[in-house]
């Protein structure tokens, strides 16, 4: 047994002095600060973050990323649980055989706990239920081309068939309407890339997903929301009792299209980073609870695929690597808008855990896993890409001054990363 105490512990009912008793990997009790223990001084004690949107890309594209590097980056950023996306690995996680290959690739390499999404593609509707019963947390689907040929996208009818095949499952959807996407000629200008993926592409696809959920009663989740114009549809659906949730990402909350330099393809992601006024609307929706959570959409690629040499946004891979930096990025922006650490914990730990049914994650509470983070909220640092742990030192945050430093991370009471990975491969426990 060990006891960690701080004058600032972020608990489900707010922040206060407390001591956290850890035994056998679980939080045995939360007791008054004066009862003693190892004092963290000025560090704030947070629950480990839960990131439900991570592309690890192993096996098959391990030159892009891998379980050892991705989970080391996660631990360094205060993330103690990730859920890995089904595409960009080879094979993609679209049947039970592929899930077995994925789990074998992750075994013994993960510094944090790892779960898996299944994929819903045009050819695998009969494979969905066995995959769900094998423990995936739900299914990822695209309504527009995914960027890799082996993971096809669904049209509205295909998504309807998929949700009917596993009516209990959570479906998480990349919501862009391919009809509204525009061809893009080679260009170093970011505004040309944004124009090729207009807000209306997201807005229409979000409406499509909502209509399927309204008609079928399915539970759906909008991934990486970037268009604030879609918020009205989300709000109306919620009022009507449609089971729809939404996430956004650190890059949409911190960056803006007008500040992206020409040729800076490290900023490219799909859907794109939009204008500053759009960003502020996302913040208002996050503060009100209309947007449920903030996750990374960590999607790294080698430098040649990012086309850093030419700066061509049309040819560059779309994805941002931010797994290690999400907490300080969001905290830096949140505190400037009057939000507190309890808000950040709700968005980045509690709500993602609730989204996927991880009842023992995301909160400092008796009975939960002792996944904990010692955080220095007032300490500043300048992002040096070469100090990041993901496989390639590429980030749009390079040179940015951020507030908040992760000092220590514990997974089930054991500090990570340690000499050997001790993350577990976790499965869905909800029905």
HELIX and SHEET records of a PDB file:
HELIX    1   1 UNK A   33  UNK A   35  5                                   3    
HELIX    2   2 UNK A   67  UNK A   76  1                                  10    
HELIX    3   3 UNK A   96  UNK A  106  1                                  11    
HELIX    4   4 UNK A  125  UNK A  127  5                                   3    
HELIX    5   5 UNK A  128  UNK A  133  1                                   6    
HELIX    6   6 UNK A  156  UNK A  165  1                                  10    
HELIX    7   7 UNK A  178  UNK A  180  5                                   3    
HELIX    8   8 UNK A  190  UNK A  196  1                                   7    
HELIX    9   9 UNK A  199  UNK A  216  1                                  18    
HELIX   10  10 UNK A  228  UNK A  230  5                                   3    
HELIX   11  11 UNK A  231  UNK A  239  1                                   9    
HELIX   12  12 UNK A  250  UNK A  254  1                                   5    
HELIX   13  13 UNK A  257  UNK A  259  5                                   3    
HELIX   14  14 UNK A  265  UNK A  267  5                                   3    
HELIX   15  15 UNK A  276  UNK A  288  1                                  13    
HELIX   16  16 UNK A  303  UNK A  306  1                                   4    
HELIX   17  17 UNK A  326  UNK A  336  1                                  11    
HELIX   18  18 UNK A  341  UNK A  345  1                                   5    
HELIX   19  19 UNK A  346  UNK A  350  3                                   5    
HELIX   20  20 UNK A  351  UNK A  355  1                                   5    
HELIX   21  21 UNK A  385  UNK A  387  5                                   3    
SHEET    1   A 4 UNK A  26  UNK A  31  0                                        
SHEET    2   A 4 UNK A  14  UNK A  23 -1                                        
SHEET    3   A 4 UNK A   2  UNK A  11 -1                                        
SHEET    4   A 4 UNK A  38  UNK A  39  1                                        
SHEET    1   B 4 UNK A  44  UNK A  47  0                                        
SHEET    2   B 4 UNK A 372  UNK A 382 -1                                        
SHEET    3   B 4 UNK A 401  UNK A 411 -1                                        
SHEET    4   B 4 UNK A 414  UNK A 416 -1                                        
SHEET    1   C 3 UNK A  49  UNK A  54  0                                        
SHEET    2   C 3 UNK A  79  UNK A  84  1                                        
SHEET    3   C 3 UNK A 113  UNK A 116  1                                        
SHEET    1   D 6 UNK A 118  UNK A 119  0                                        
SHEET    2   D 6 UNK A 139  UNK A 142  1                                        
SHEET    3   D 6 UNK A 170  UNK A 174  1                                        
SHEET    4   D 6 UNK A 219  UNK A 222  1                                        
SHEET    5   D 6 UNK A 244  UNK A 248  1                                        
SHEET    6   D 6 UNK A 293  UNK A 294  1                                        
END                                                                             
